[in-house]
């Protein structure tokens, strides 16, 4: 078969979650509701952190950055899916597909780094409480966020450039509701060994590094907490980590679930359904996890709601 250069590719086709057109209105309603809840929930977290002076600490600064990232994370994929369903058109242009790959990689990697930074923040707060505000000063916090963003952009840029070198044939159907990097690479007619090698190397460095940072931070946290003489102190220390641990479990748990699902089934539809877990659920549930399990956040939310009710 003769290979076509990637410049000749005008569009891909997103097969979505089902080929049953009768289910499309239900899927549209479900994903529209999820996206709206994701945006409003994360905006509420940001507004709450900004409006509550007692929340102007490194932990809540990182939480507000995580919320901004979660809004962007969902915006990369879901709106395009909703437009395609509404217009009864499954196509996505080559440029749009590359942009989805780039930005999805950026915000996915950024989520990864932010969770590691937040774990380090909890480590300093519990293991070095007297030096917490010195170590986690505003400049240091801003630099950690900027470094996380820079590394995420570099990772995504390299992935995107590696896709640009590929040639594609006639079968341009992606069994997903967005341009997932691994699925796009599978459509290539040219050699993809370097692409797959780079994906593995990037996963080891850009995902393995933060995961190791989270694990080691919590090893030290648990060790320090268990040495505390007061049971009340141990409870308070663990409670400050509960929300973060829940978010970490959700993010990496859904990612692991997708890997297991892909390995155990050959059904492309099942893989597409599994991808919803790591692309849509974490941004949706993160605001609820932090608002439900965090006493300071709850108090600030009640005060904010009271002020809004009073003015209305």
C-alpha positions, 0 to 999 in steps of 0.5 A: 500500500502506498503511503500518503504523507501527513500533509495530505490528511485533511481530517480524522473521524471520531467514532465516539462511544456508540454507533447507535444514533438513538443513544446520541441525545442521551450521551449529549445530555450526560456529557453536557451536564458533566462538563457544566458541573465540572466548570461550575464546580471548579470555578466555585473552588477558585472563587472560594479560595480567592474570597476567603482570606484564611485560604490564602495559603500554599495548599489552597493556592495549588488547589486553585491552580488544579481547578483551573487546570481541570477546567482546561483539561475537560474543555480540550475534549468534551465541547468538540464531542458535543458539537459533533453530536449536535451537528451529526458530524464525526469529523475532526480536522488534522490541525484540530486533532493535533491541537487536542493531542497537544493540549490534552497532553499538557493538562494531563501532565500538569495534573500529574505534576500538580498532585506531586507538588501538593504532596510535597506541600503536605510533607513540608506542612507536617514534617517541617511545620516550623519552617513551612511558610519559609520553605513554601513562600510565594516565590517558591510556590509560583516557581513550582507551578511555572516549572510544572507547566514548562515541563508539561508543555515540553512533554506535549510539544515533543509528543506532537512533533513526533506525530507530525513525522508520521504518514497516514493511509486511508483508514482515519477512524479513531475509536474514541470521542477525542484524538487520543495520542495512542489511537492516532499513532495506531492509524499511521502507515509509517514506522511508529517504533520511535513514537511508542518508545518516546511514549514509554520514556516520557511515561517513565520520566514525566509520570514516574517521577511525580508518582515517586515524589508522591509515594516518598512524601507520604512515606515521610508523612506517615512516619512523622504522624506515627511519631506524634504523641497526641492522637488528636494531632495524628487525626488532624495531620491525616485529615489535612491529607485526606482530600489530596489522597482521594484526588490522587487515588481517583486520578491514578486509579482511573488511569490504571483502570484504562490500562487494565481495560485496554489489556483485557479487552479487544473491544474498541468501544469498551476502551473508549468508554474506559477513557471517559474515566480518566479524561472526564471523571477526575475534573468532575469529582475533584471539586466535590472531594475538596469541598466535602472533606475539607472543613475550612473550605466548607466554612468559607463556602457557607460564608460565601453563600450567606453573603450572596443570599444577603445581597440577593 
